[in-house]
Amino acid sequence: MIAVIGGVPVAAFANDWGMGASNSKIPPSSIYNPVSTPAHEINTVAFFVVAITGVIFLIVAGLLTYSIVRFRARPTDDTREPPQVYGSSPIEFAWTTVPVIIVLVLILITARTIYTVQAPARPPGALSVHVIAHQWWWEFRYPDLGVVTANELHVPLSDPKNPTPTFLDLESADVAHSFWVQRLAGKTDVIPNKKNTMWIDPHVSGTYLGQCGEYCGTEHAMMLIRVVVEPRADFDRWVAAQKQPPALDPSVVHGRQVFESTACVNCHTIQGTAANGRFGPDLTHLMTRETIGAGVAMNTPDHLKVWVNDPSVMKPGALMPAMNLDDKDLDDLVAYLVTLH
């Protein structure tokens, strides 16, 4: 038996959510395939530490194996206790000096990496983005560009010959979160009443996936991030489009009226309407985003209909309430939302 929700069979979209919506063309996230300076530095120090500790392991395991084999008990062994050595200055000097040198090297390489990742000043021309974490979605504000969006962060490609880094100012609206896009940078905590800063300078265009790295409640696992890295010309076109209010299609006037007459306006913003809520994502250009619900499902009219009717079907515990609209109002409202490009 197939359940029907909001007139849409659950089987029609079930494969697109549950573990988060993804696109097969997007390469998997991995800390071992960095495309940004902070991630590359972290990857380098990680491999260096693994190499050092791996050599130590091989030496210790080799000596232990040799000792077990070479000095194993034999039937012809003398059973008397062998002579005891109570001190050897060369040996004691060696096993004190070598670990001290190893630890010192690890401290120096780690300190250099921390400095590289955290110390750079914000250069002129760098893009600044104010990131606000909510249960359970991400808000992105571009203060210098006058753009507000949600869950999908757009940044320009950074040419190593002419770097264009993006600096992220991170804050939380509720509980502790953590911003983590594995191929771009390490985790950075997002704490209430405190601003943390991180930066990225992606060298390769594409879409990079990440998620909240700190348990933040029921839907922590479905607080996903998409970072779209695009050439500067494409990024500038995206910014110009985001600054424009969506065109009003006369065929969806009733849907807009439904939106403006319900609780939607208390939480959401749409340019050109009376809606100026701040509790939920800005919906002005909703249909330019690949996903809804912070990555829980691909952004299609059918998924949008289910989401508006009752978000908890896709994302149990979601703070957005079920709208409980009749079929006509629901259809017209979704038809209006679909025009928000």
C-alpha positions as CSV (number, residue, x, y, z in Angstrom):
1,M,0.0,0.0,0.0
2,I,1.4,3.4,-1.0
3,A,0.6,6.4,1.3
4,V,-0.6,9.6,-0.3
5,I,0.3,12.9,1.3
6,G,-1.0,16.2,-0.1
7,G,-2.1,14.3,-3.2
8,V,1.4,13.0,-3.9
9,P,2.4,9.3,-3.5
10,V,5.2,8.9,-0.9
11,A,6.9,6.4,-3.2
12,A,7.4,9.2,-5.7
13,F,9.9,11.0,-3.6
14,A,10.9,8.6,-0.9
15,N,14.3,7.8,-2.6
16,D,15.2,11.5,-2.5
17,W,15.2,11.9,1.2
18,G,15.9,10.1,4.4
19,M,19.7,10.4,4.0
20,G,19.5,13.9,2.4
21,A,19.1,14.9,-1.2
22,S,22.1,14.6,-3.4
23,N,23.1,14.8,-7.0
24,S,25.1,11.9,-8.5
25,K,27.2,14.4,-10.4
26,I,28.5,15.9,-7.2
27,P,31.7,14.3,-6.0
28,P,31.6,12.7,-2.5
29,S,32.8,14.8,0.4
30,S,36.2,13.8,1.7
31,I,38.9,15.5,3.8
32,Y,41.5,13.7,1.6
33,N,40.5,15.6,-1.6
34,P,40.9,19.3,-0.6
35,V,40.2,22.1,-3.1
36,S,40.8,25.1,-0.7
37,T,43.9,26.3,1.2
38,P,42.6,25.6,4.7
39,A,41.5,22.1,3.8
40,H,44.8,21.5,2.0
41,E,46.8,22.6,5.0
42,I,44.8,20.4,7.4
43,N,45.2,17.4,5.0
44,T,48.9,18.0,4.8
45,V,49.4,18.0,8.6
46,A,47.2,15.0,9.0
47,F,49.2,12.9,6.5
48,F,52.5,14.2,8.2
49,V,51.3,13.0,11.6
50,V,50.1,9.7,10.2
51,A,53.5,9.2,8.5
52,I,55.4,9.9,11.7
53,T,53.3,7.8,13.9
54,G,53.2,5.1,11.2
55,V,57.1,4.9,11.2
56,I,57.1,4.7,15.0
57,F,54.5,1.9,14.9
58,L,56.6,-0.1,12.3
59,I,59.8,0.4,14.3
60,V,58.2,-0.7,17.6
61,A,56.2,-3.5,16.1
62,G,59.3,-4.7,14.2
63,L,61.5,-4.7,17.3
64,L,58.8,-6.5,19.2
65,T,58.3,-9.1,16.5
66,Y,62.1,-9.7,16.3
67,S,62.4,-10.0,20.0
68,I,59.6,-12.5,20.2
69,V,61.0,-14.7,17.5
70,R,64.7,-14.3,18.3
71,F,64.5,-14.8,22.0
72,R,61.6,-17.2,22.3
73,A,61.9,-20.1,24.8
74,R,63.7,-23.2,23.6
75,P,64.0,-26.6,25.3
76,T,67.8,-26.3,25.5
77,D,67.7,-22.9,27.2
78,D,69.5,-22.4,30.5
79,T,66.7,-21.9,33.0
80,R,68.8,-19.5,35.2
81,E,67.8,-15.9,35.3
82,P,70.0,-13.9,32.8
83,P,72.2,-11.0,33.9
84,Q,70.2,-7.9,34.7
85,V,71.1,-4.5,33.2
86,Y,70.1,-1.7,35.6
87,G,71.1,1.3,33.5
88,S,72.5,2.4,30.1
89,S,73.2,6.0,29.5
90,P,73.2,5.7,25.7
91,I,69.9,3.9,25.6
92,E,68.2,6.2,28.1
93,F,69.5,9.3,26.2
94,A,68.2,7.9,22.9
95,W,64.7,7.0,24.1
96,T,64.4,10.4,25.8
97,T,65.9,12.6,23.0
98,V,64.2,11.0,20.0
99,P,60.6,11.3,21.4
100,V,61.3,14.9,22.5
101,I,62.5,15.8,18.9
102,I,59.4,14.1,17.4
103,V,57.0,15.9,19.7
104,L,58.8,19.2,19.0
105,V,58.5,18.7,15.2
106,L,54.8,17.9,15.5
107,I,54.2,21.0,17.7
108,L,56.0,23.2,15.2
109,I,54.2,21.8,12.1
110,T,50.8,22.0,13.9
111,A,51.4,25.6,15.0
112,R,52.3,26.6,11.5
113,T,49.1,25.0,10.1
114,I,47.0,26.7,12.8
115,Y,48.6,30.0,11.9
116,T,48.0,29.5,8.2
117,V,44.4,28.6,8.7
118,Q,43.4,31.1,11.4
119,A,45.7,34.1,11.2
120,P,45.2,35.6,7.7
121,A,43.8,39.1,7.8
122,R,40.8,39.8,5.6
123,P,42.3,41.4,2.4
124,P,40.5,44.1,0.4
125,G,38.2,42.5,-2.2
126,A,37.5,39.5,-0.1
127,L,33.8,38.3,0.0
128,S,32.2,38.5,3.4
129,V,29.3,36.3,4.3
130,H,27.3,36.3,7.6
131,V,26.4,32.7,8.4
132,I,23.6,32.1,10.9
133,A,22.8,28.6,12.1
134,H,19.3,27.7,13.0
135,Q,17.6,24.5,14.1
136,W,17.9,23.0,11.4
137,W,19.0,25.1,8.5
138,W,21.6,27.7,7.5
139,E,21.0,31.4,6.7
140,F,23.6,33.2,4.5
141,R,23.7,37.0,4.4
142,Y,26.0,38.9,2.1
143,P,26.2,42.3,3.9
144,D,28.2,44.0,1.1
145,L,26.0,42.7,-1.7
146,G,22.5,43.0,-0.1
147,V,21.7,39.3,-0.7
148,V,20.1,36.8,1.7
149,T,19.6,33.2,0.9
150,A,19.5,29.8,2.8
151,N,21.2,26.4,2.9
152,E,23.1,26.9,-0.4
153,L,26.1,29.2,-0.2
154,H,27.4,30.7,-3.5
155,V,31.0,31.9,-3.6
156,P,33.3,32.9,-6.4
157,L,36.2,30.8,-7.7
158,S,39.5,31.9,-6.2
159,D,42.3,32.0,-8.8
160,P,45.6,31.2,-7.0
161,K,47.3,34.0,-9.1
162,N,44.6,36.4,-8.0
163,P,43.1,35.0,-4.8
164,T,39.5,35.9,-3.9
165,P,38.9,34.4,-0.5
166,T,35.6,34.2,1.2
167,F,35.4,35.0,4.9
168,L,32.5,33.5,6.9
169,D,31.3,35.1,10.1
170,L,29.5,32.4,12.0
171,E,26.8,32.8,14.6
172,S,24.0,30.7,16.1
173,A,20.4,31.8,16.6
174,D,19.7,29.0,19.1
175,V,22.1,26.2,20.2
176,A,25.6,25.1,19.4
177,H,26.2,24.0,15.8
178,S,29.4,23.4,13.7
179,F,30.0,24.5,10.1
180,W,31.9,21.8,8.1
181,V,32.4,21.4,4.4
182,Q,35.1,18.8,4.3
183,R,36.8,19.7,1.0
184,L,36.9,23.4,1.8
185,A,38.0,23.7,5.4
186,G,37.9,22.1,8.8
187,K,35.1,22.3,11.3
188,T,34.3,25.6,13.0
189,D,32.0,25.8,16.0
190,V,28.9,28.1,15.7
191,I,28.1,29.2,19.2
192,P,25.2,31.4,20.5
193,N,26.3,34.9,21.5
194,K,29.7,34.5,20.0
195,K,31.1,35.1,16.5
196,N,33.7,32.8,15.0
197,T,35.4,33.4,11.7
198,M,36.7,31.1,9.0
199,W,37.8,31.5,5.4
200,I,37.9,29.4,2.2
201,D,39.4,30.0,-1.2
202,P,38.1,27.2,-3.5
203,H,40.4,26.6,-6.5
204,V,38.0,24.3,-8.4
205,S,34.4,25.1,-9.5
206,G,31.6,22.8,-8.5
207,T,29.2,22.0,-5.7
208,Y,30.6,20.9,-2.4
209,L,28.5,19.2,0.3
210,G,28.8,19.6,4.0
211,Q,26.7,19.5,7.2
212,C,26.5,20.5,10.8
213,G,29.3,18.8,12.7
214,E,27.9,19.3,16.2
215,Y,24.8,17.5,17.6
216,C,22.2,20.2,17.7
217,G,18.9,18.3,18.2
218,T,16.5,16.0,16.5
219,E,17.3,16.9,12.9
220,H,21.1,17.4,13.3
221,A,21.8,14.9,10.6
222,M,19.5,16.7,8.2
223,M,21.1,20.1,8.6
224,L,23.1,19.9,5.3
225,I,25.1,22.5,3.4
226,R,25.7,23.1,-0.3
227,V,28.5,25.4,-1.3
228,V,28.4,26.4,-5.0
229,V,31.7,27.6,-6.3
230,E,31.5,29.3,-9.7
231,P,33.6,31.6,-11.9
232,R,33.4,35.2,-11.0
233,A,31.2,36.1,-13.9
234,D,28.7,33.5,-13.0
235,F,28.8,34.5,-9.4
236,D,28.1,38.2,-10.4
237,R,25.2,37.1,-12.5
238,W,23.8,35.1,-9.5
239,V,24.2,38.1,-7.2
240,A,22.4,40.4,-9.8
241,A,19.5,37.9,-10.0
242,Q,19.2,37.6,-6.3
243,K,18.8,41.3,-5.9
244,Q,15.8,41.4,-8.1
245,P,12.3,40.7,-6.7
246,P,10.6,37.7,-8.4
247,A,8.2,38.5,-11.2
248,L,4.5,38.2,-10.3
249,D,2.7,35.7,-12.6
250,P,-1.0,36.8,-12.8
251,S,-2.0,33.1,-13.0
252,V,-0.8,32.6,-9.4
253,V,-2.4,35.6,-7.7
254,H,-4.6,33.5,-5.5
255,G,-1.6,31.5,-4.3
256,R,0.2,34.7,-3.3
257,Q,-3.0,35.8,-1.4
258,V,-2.9,32.4,0.4
259,F,0.7,33.0,1.3
260,E,0.1,36.5,2.6
261,S,-3.0,35.5,4.6
262,T,-1.5,32.6,6.5
263,A,1.2,32.2,9.2
264,C,3.8,32.0,6.4
265,V,4.4,35.7,6.6
266,N,5.4,35.5,10.3
267,C,8.5,33.4,9.5
268,H,9.4,34.0,5.9
269,T,10.4,36.9,3.7
270,I,9.5,37.4,0.0
271,Q,10.6,40.6,-1.6
272,G,7.6,42.6,-3.0
273,T,5.2,41.2,-0.5
274,A,4.1,42.0,3.0
275,A,6.1,39.0,4.3
276,N,9.2,40.0,6.2
277,G,9.6,37.2,8.8
278,R,13.1,36.3,10.1
279,F,12.5,32.9,11.8
280,G,12.5,30.9,8.6
281,P,14.4,31.0,5.3
282,D,14.0,33.9,2.9
283,L,11.9,32.5,0.0
284,T,12.4,35.3,-2.5
285,H,14.3,33.1,-4.9
286,L,13.2,29.7,-3.5
287,M,13.2,27.9,-6.8
288,T,16.9,28.8,-7.6
289,R,17.9,26.3,-4.9
290,E,18.5,22.7,-5.6
291,T,17.0,21.4,-2.4
292,I,14.4,22.2,0.3
293,G,14.5,21.6,4.0
294,A,18.3,22.1,4.3
295,G,19.0,19.3,1.8
296,V,16.3,16.9,2.9
297,A,14.8,16.6,-0.6
298,M,15.3,17.9,-4.1
299,N,13.4,21.1,-4.8
300,T,10.6,19.9,-7.1
301,P,6.9,21.0,-7.0
302,D,5.8,17.6,-5.7
303,H,8.3,17.7,-2.9
304,L,7.4,21.3,-2.1
305,K,3.8,20.3,-1.9
306,V,4.5,17.6,0.7
307,W,6.8,20.0,2.6
308,V,4.3,22.8,2.8
309,N,1.5,20.5,3.8
310,D,3.4,18.9,6.6
311,P,7.2,19.3,7.0
312,S,7.4,16.6,9.7
313,V,6.7,14.0,7.0
314,M,10.1,14.6,5.5
315,K,11.8,16.0,8.5
316,P,10.4,14.8,11.8
317,G,10.8,17.5,14.5
318,A,11.0,20.3,12.0
319,L,10.0,23.6,13.7
320,M,7.9,24.7,10.7
321,P,4.2,23.8,11.5
322,A,1.9,21.9,9.2
323,M,-0.2,24.5,7.3
324,N,-3.3,22.2,7.1
325,L,-4.6,23.9,3.9
326,D,-7.4,22.5,1.8
327,D,-6.4,21.0,-1.5
328,K,-7.1,24.1,-3.7
329,D,-5.3,26.5,-1.4
330,L,-2.4,24.1,-1.1
331,D,-2.2,23.6,-4.9
332,D,-2.4,27.4,-5.5
333,L,0.2,28.2,-2.8
334,V,2.7,25.7,-4.3
335,A,2.0,27.0,-7.8
336,Y,2.9,30.5,-6.5
337,L,6.1,29.3,-4.7
338,V,7.2,27.6,-7.9
339,T,7.3,31.0,-9.7
340,L,9.9,32.3,-7.2
341,H,13.0,32.4,-9.3
